């Protein structure tokens, strides 16, 4: 029988968030909560922007193909 491998754990973004959160809650940094949570929302934002640009590129290409 094949051995099943389970990959898990946290990634770099989650680890950075936990470090920033700990530092913020222990008053070691005086950052805005926006920057403390930035490891969570910046990758999502970049993904959404990339998907939007890709969709825009596809729509422009299809419009040019119709002419």
Beta strands, then each sheet from edge to edge (+ up, - down):
end
